Amino acid sequence: MAYNGTLVALFRASWTAAFADARPLRTTYIGIPSLDFAISVLVAFFDNIVDREDEGAWLLIFNFEVVLQVATLWVMVEGSRKGQNERKISLYFLWPLLWNLFGAAVAFPLYLGFHTRSTAARRLNPAISKARSNSLIPILFAICFFPVMAMHYAYRLTTDSNRQALIVICQFSPLILGLLGAVIPREVSEESHVNKRDGDVDAIRYSYFLAGLISGGVYLYLLSTTVLSGDPSVGFARVFVPSPSSVIMGHVEIIRQGALLFLQYDWIIFNLACALWIFLILDNHQILLGNTKSWLKRSLLVFGSLLLLGPGGTVCGVLWLRETHLRNEFMGQDRQ
């Protein structure tokens, strides 16, 4: 964004409290000038896409935001496990906040690196407290999906200023997860942690199923729209394929086009990171393909699923299968 002039345009909009097309930009949120300036830069980035003036960009970011809310479920589950002592993983609310502020292409691969390191040495106790496992679905809707829906459909119901306030609420909503994490108990009783039929298994798997169904459905709608629509503004190449030449320095639409280009690269890197995580899970737990070492089969399975179901549906499906494997592996380790 710095190279093509988008970052300069965002700074200018925040400094002047207006976009290049004279639309107003709200620049006061918490009353601290330096923080308000940084927040308004973030708002300027999203406002040009969620206003739905560009249908293709709106479809991509709506789908991406839904997937990232599902990814929030993934980090919540992994950070809540009884055996997870890695502080960077157990403070799970930090990761959604980081990818909201800096992009999933930066935060999600970093998360995977820490997560892989924390689970490489030994099989962690996978149990989650009943209170936390039962809270997954309510949190997913109340803290994750609801703010995203409000942000993306606010253009129909409210003013520019109020829509921009909703963007801030949505982007910083992971902080609420941190507060809930301090309230909802994490402890798991000793007598339940080795039982693969614990109630938390069903709650976790059901959460994965529902999240994957929602994310996969939204992605299939996006995919079918881009493939079947005759409108070039929502065509597959326009939505998914980065085009640096479309960002013209000094153009009135530079923020919109620059934000779309950033999201396209973000989406590609996020998908590759998800593919890597899936490969690691399949290899570590021998899921689906047994003991086969055929990378061709695994690659076709993983990338075909990512293309047809999207990263949210695909990863949720793999995690759904993995959950029981974790219990079996930990029980076997306990007996050794």
Secondary structure, DSSP 8 states (H G I E B T S, - for coil): -TTTTHHHHHHHHHHHTB-TTS-B----SSS-HHHHHHHHHHHHHHHHHHT-SSHHHHHHHHHHHHHHHHHHHHHHHHHH-TT---HHHHSTTHHHHHHHHH-HHHHHHHHHHHHHHHHHSS-------HHHHHHHHHHIIIIIIHHHHHHHHGGGTS-HHHHHHHHHHHHTTHHHHHHHHHHS-----TTTTT-TT-HHHHHHHHHHHHHHHHHHHHHHHHHHHHHH---GGGSHHHHHS--GGG--TT-TTHHHHHHHHHHHHHHHHHHHHHHHHHHHHHHHHT-SSTT---HHHHHHHHHHHHHHHHHHHHHHHHHHHHHHHHHHHHHHHHH-
